[in-house]
Amino acid sequence: MTVDINDESSDGVDAARLCALARFVLDRLRVHPLAELSILAVDVAAMTTLHQQWMDEPGPTDVLSFPMDELRPGTDERDPEPGLLGDVVLCPPVARAQAAVAGHSTDDELDLLCAHGILHLLGYDHAEPDEERQMFALQGELLGSWRQTRGASA
């Protein structure tokens, strides 16, 4: 599985941590081992531009996802397919502000946003209440498992 991390934010994101989390999430969701994912960390100005251009909304946001090959998780009935999963764009300054409000670290917030972005790439959404419950439950389950794994290896 190829996970490219590019930090254009000048915030010094923990690329190794984000890469490990992305691999963990993709593995748990049975995404094909030859799938490719790109994670990009940008500053507020770049995120504001992307948010306006692609979502037609003002100001920066915390995470945007840009799917490529419309890959889906593997299931017991269907094997996963290889391909380009897409791009997850994170904004560490927005994540830092959200983390302060939530009472946890910026790294924890970036973990949440990264997992959230990957779920969007795999077709999950939260526009409808049922979709939101499903997506956020899976996100919580994945992050809980991730934290347990990190705690056990730390």
C-alpha positions in Angstrom: 0.0 0.0 0.0 1.4 3.3 -1.0 0.7 6.3 1.3 2.3 9.6 0.3 2.4 12.4 2.9 3.3 15.9 1.9 3.5 18.7 4.5 3.0 22.1 2.8 1.6 23.6 6.0 4.9 24.5 7.7 3.3 23.1 10.9 5.6 20.0 11.0 2.9 17.3 11.0 4.0 13.9 12.2 4.1 12.2 8.8 5.1 8.8 10.2 2.1 8.8 12.5 -0.3 9.8 9.7 1.1 7.2 7.4 0.8 4.5 10.1 -2.7 5.5 10.8 -3.7 5.5 7.2 -2.2 2.1 6.6 -4.0 0.8 9.8 -7.4 2.2 8.6 -7.0 0.9 5.0 -5.9 -2.5 6.3 -8.9 -2.7 8.7 -11.3 -1.8 5.9 -9.7 -4.4 3.6 -8.6 -2.0 1.0 -6.4 -3.6 -1.7 -2.7 -3.7 -0.7 -1.8 -2.0 -4.0 -4.1 1.0 -3.4 -2.5 4.4 -3.4 -3.4 7.3 -1.1 -2.1 10.8 -0.8 -2.3 12.9 2.3 -1.5 16.6 2.0 -1.2 19.1 4.9 -1.8 22.7 3.9 -1.9 26.1 5.5 -5.1 28.2 6.0 -4.7 30.2 2.8 -4.4 27.0 0.7 -7.3 25.3 2.4 -9.5 28.4 2.1 -8.9 28.4 -1.7 -9.6 24.7 -2.0 -12.8 25.0 0.2 -14.1 27.8 -2.0 -13.1 26.2 -5.3 -14.5 22.7 -4.6 -17.2 23.2 -2.0 -18.2 26.8 -2.8 -18.0 27.6 0.9 -16.0 30.5 2.4 -13.1 30.2 4.8 -10.9 27.2 5.6 -12.1 23.8 6.7 -10.4 21.0 8.6 -10.3 18.2 5.9 -11.3 17.7 2.3 -11.3 14.4 0.4 -10.9 14.0 -3.3 -11.6 10.4 -4.5 -10.1 9.1 -7.6 -11.0 5.5 -8.6 -14.1 5.2 -6.3 -12.6 2.2 -4.5 -14.6 0.5 -1.8 -13.7 -1.6 1.2 -13.4 -5.3 0.7 -16.2 -7.5 2.1 -16.6 -11.2 2.7 -18.5 -11.4 -0.6 -16.2 -9.1 -2.7 -12.5 -8.8 -2.9 -11.0 -5.2 -2.9 -9.7 -3.7 -6.1 -6.3 -2.0 -6.6 -6.2 1.6 -7.7 -5.8 5.2 -6.7 -7.9 5.9 -3.6 -7.4 9.7 -3.8 -6.3 12.6 -1.8 -7.0 13.7 1.8 -6.1 17.3 2.5 -5.7 18.4 6.1 -5.3 21.8 7.6 -3.2 21.6 10.8 -4.0 25.2 11.9 -7.7 24.4 11.9 -7.1 21.1 13.5 -5.1 22.8 16.3 -7.9 25.2 17.0 -10.5 22.3 17.1 -8.2 20.2 19.3 -8.0 23.0 21.8 -11.8 23.2 22.0 -12.2 19.4 22.2 -9.6 19.2 24.9 -7.2 16.8 23.1 -3.9 17.1 21.2 -3.5 18.3 17.7 -2.1 14.9 16.7 -5.3 13.3 18.0 -7.4 15.7 16.0 -5.3 15.1 12.9 -5.8 11.3 13.4 -9.6 11.9 13.5 -9.5 14.1 10.4 -7.3 11.7 8.5 -9.6 8.7 9.3 -12.6 10.8 8.4 -11.1 11.8 5.1 -10.2 8.2 4.2 -13.8 7.1 5.0 -15.1 9.8 2.6 -12.7 8.4 -0.1 -14.2 5.0 0.4 -17.8 6.3 -0.2 -18.9 7.0 3.4 -20.8 10.2 4.0 -22.7 12.0 6.7 -25.3 14.0 4.8 -28.2 12.0 6.1 -28.7 11.0 9.8 -28.4 7.2 9.1 -25.2 7.8 7.1 -23.8 10.0 9.8 -24.4 7.4 12.5 -22.8 4.7 10.4 -19.8 6.7 9.4 -19.1 8.2 12.8 -19.5 4.8 14.5 -17.0 3.3 12.1 -14.7 6.2 12.6 -14.9 5.9 16.4 -14.3 2.1 16.2 -11.2 2.6 13.9 -9.7 5.3 16.1 -10.4 3.3 19.3 -8.6 0.3 17.8 -5.8 2.6 16.5 -5.2 4.0 20.0 -5.2 0.6 21.6 -2.6 -0.6 19.1 -0.4 2.5 19.7 -0.8 2.1 23.5 0.3 -1.5 23.3 3.3 -0.7 21.1 4.4 2.4 23.0 
